[in-house]
Amino acid sequence: MLTPRQILFWLIPIPFLLAFCLLAGSSGFGLPDTSTPTGHALLELRLGRLITGFVVGAALSCSGCALQAVLRNALAEPYVLGVSSGGSLGAALVIATGLSALTPLALPTGAFLGAAATLLLVCMIANRTIGYTPNTLILTGVVAGSMLSSLLMLLLSFAKTRAVHSITWWLLGSLQTTSWPLIAGVSLLIALSIGALCVEARTLNALLLGHETAHNLGVRTRFAVPCILAAATLAAAAAVAVSGIIGFVGLIVPHALRRLTGANHRTLLPCAAIFGGTFLVLCDTLARTLFAPHEIPVGVVTSLSGGPFFLYLLTRKGNLPLT
Amino acid sequence: MITLSHITAAYRDQTVLHDLSLHVSRGELVALVGPNGAGKSSLLRVITGLLPAQGTVQVAGTNIAQLCPRARARLLSVVPQEIARDIPYSAHDFVLLGRTASLPRFGGPSAQDFEAVQEAMTLTETWSLRQRPLPEMSGGERQRLALAMALAARPEIILLDEPTSHLDLRHRAEMMRLLTRLNREQQVTVLMVVHDLTLASQFFPRLVLLSEGRKLADGTPAEVLKPDVLEAAYACPVSVFPLPEASAICVLPRL
């Protein structure tokens, strides 16, 4: 486990890595000539992608950390409560109905509303059964996710070919965003969600021992658990809205960082934000440049780099404890 | 210190405590005994406010529902029946969680918090384990750490839910001696769920016997551990004989 000084040492290369990612592009390595409109547009495009990648990576990583602690499940990740399916259905509806052609904000709004509505539905159902117990939440999330995925498939089977193509591309995940107001709005929402999770870091530490022990330690679990779930899932919903479904970041980054920094969420969450954000920016740079000029979906890079690591964790310990 | 008046509690439709009243005075050492499903752990949950109940629960003169969670946790610590194996903390960090209710929302632990942790770990003989991760520990070591976590809060009341189940003879006796000492020297009130009736008779001056959510007997070990009372509670023939050399009453099931 790293000491705080060692963690600070690991933070040093991050600005250089981010600068490297900003300079790397499918058109070559280097700062575009900003005196020309093309160069200016190129730099703006790369900067937008870098910021989007960083905030989405931070959101997914922090959301994964919080959900793994609250649900006490090593396999929990930002989409465990069905927000990805809800977001996908919302986005697909916007594309299929042609609303996405009206304004660039329609698609992320549809995805966000779909994801947020799913979270609300899952929490309401879980609360009506035996409360916010980890198993109830996970099962409700899985069932809701399956049902929404089926609705998405139903929609795809009736959609026009062009809409099917757009929906499929959206589902693959992309950090290509041209709207600065959208980036600003999503960044603000994600920053607020991560801030709320950081405020509840000590609660998350106690919740790792189980809800009953956390209650005995003085945590107002009936209030804190829904608040943490809402903050973690809203961060994920905001990420889905701007980037589509990007897998593995919210699962792998928390596991890797717990091994490096320990399970104290006061350290883990800020580290997850910084390292998770950087990881996704690096993956996106690879996605843009590896087969340039052809761009591959960033979800492919995160899964192909995260998958082997996940299997390594499985084979190393036999299971995936929250360590 | 703890006053329960006409408590009735249920999990959904299943009533687990029926019109139960109990008073535990400051500095008392009380064992809750009874068969499985008698409502012992549920009673502890009612006292901590986790299980809502009809009737009134007062702790240190205040209704438990009106105590804020942090104030409740500073007043009353709980040692759970079992600590999960996969908790990703070092022993020291785990015990430090016992100070959760005393820590400021944003600041880190103070010297006083670390001092309380060291004191609790020394008392439970776990200080030498402080760097070890919890998943690598035995059930007995985890149980001693759970007690250390409860003691780190420096509470006035400790509720224990069968904490000796994973302990060997020596550590079982050590835990009981430690609780007796804390009770005698610091007037800590102890209410503990115990399955081992002989152990209960050896260390507790007062036993409360529960059966099917009702209080069946309440008194000294000699008053409670009677064959007819125990047979009614456990639905099992028992042999009871005094062990003067151990200051205990031995209770064995008759085969």
Chai-1 contact restraints between the chains, C-beta under 6 A:
chainA,res_idxA,chainB,res_idxB,connection_type,confidence,min_distance_angstrom,max_distance_angstrom,comment,restraint_id
A,A206,B,L97,contact,1.0,0.0,6.0,A-B,restraint_1
A,A206,B,T100,contact,1.0,0.0,6.0,A-B,restraint_2
A,T213,B,P80,contact,1.0,0.0,6.0,A-B,restraint_3
A,H215,B,L50,contact,1.0,0.0,6.0,A-B,restraint_4
A,N216,B,T48,contact,1.0,0.0,6.0,A-B,restraint_5
A,N216,B,V78,contact,1.0,0.0,6.0,A-B,restraint_6
A,L217,B,A73,contact,1.0,0.0,6.0,A-B,restraint_7
A,L217,B,T100,contact,1.0,0.0,6.0,A-B,restraint_8
A,G218,B,P69,contact,1.0,0.0,6.0,A-B,restraint_9
A,G218,B,R70,contact,1.0,0.0,6.0,A-B,restraint_10
A,G218,B,A73,contact,1.0,0.0,6.0,A-B,restraint_11
A,G218,B,T100,contact,1.0,0.0,6.0,A-B,restraint_12
A,G218,B,A101,contact,1.0,0.0,6.0,A-B,restraint_13
A,R220,B,P69,contact,1.0,0.0,6.0,A-B,restraint_14
A,A263,B,P88,contact,1.0,0.0,6.0,A-B,restraint_15
A,A263,B,Y89,contact,1.0,0.0,6.0,A-B,restraint_16
A,P321,B,D86,contact,1.0,0.0,6.0,A-B,restraint_17
A,L322,B,D86,contact,1.0,0.0,6.0,A-B,restraint_18
A,L322,B,P88,contact,1.0,0.0,6.0,A-B,restraint_19
A,T323,B,P88,contact,1.0,0.0,6.0,A-B,restraint_20
